[in-house]
Amino acid sequence: MVKGKDSIKSGINKVRELLKQNRLFIHKSCKNLIAEFETYAYPDKRPNQPEPEKPIKENDHALDALRYAIMGTFTLNLESDEEEQADRLRSRLKQTVNQTK
């Protein structure tokens, strides 16, 4: 996976979205992950500064792993979907060329 601009923010938003949509479930045996969810925090906002976008980098290994897995899965799905779409377009192009011969 290639780390891009705002990749942490994007990953957090994707995990949040999946949880809200009931498409991601955390098993009760994932005690470290649950504890990290409960203690996840952002730095305090400073006066005259925008809201901090990156969480405090502390006790977040399980959450990082979840984010990497989610973003890697969605990236792989996107790439395979794009490849399938390209294959369909190539097939249509061949059919069109064959029909014009």
C-alpha positions, 0 to 999 in steps of 0.5 A, a space after each residue: 500500500 502506498 501512503 498518500 497525503 491524508 492517508 491516516 485521516 482517510 483510513 480513520 474515516 473509512 473505519 468510522 464509515 464501516 462501523 456506522 454502516 454496520 459493515 465492520 464488527 469488532 469481536 469481544 475477544 479483541 480486547 486490545 483493539 477495544 481498549 485502543 478504541 476507548 482511549 483514542 484521542 486527538 491533541 487539544 485544539 489550540 486557539 486560532 488553530 484548525 482542529 488537529 487531524 492526526 490522533 495522538 500517536 500512543 497505544 494505537 498499534 491494533 487500530 493502525 493494523 485495522 486501518 491498514 487492513 481496511 485500506 489495503 482491502 478497499 484498495 485491492 477491491 478498487 484495483 480489481 474492479 478497475 481491472 475488470 472494467 478495463 477487461 470489459 472495455 477491451 472486450 467491447 472494443 474487440 467486438 466492435 472491431 470484429 463487427 466492422 470487418 
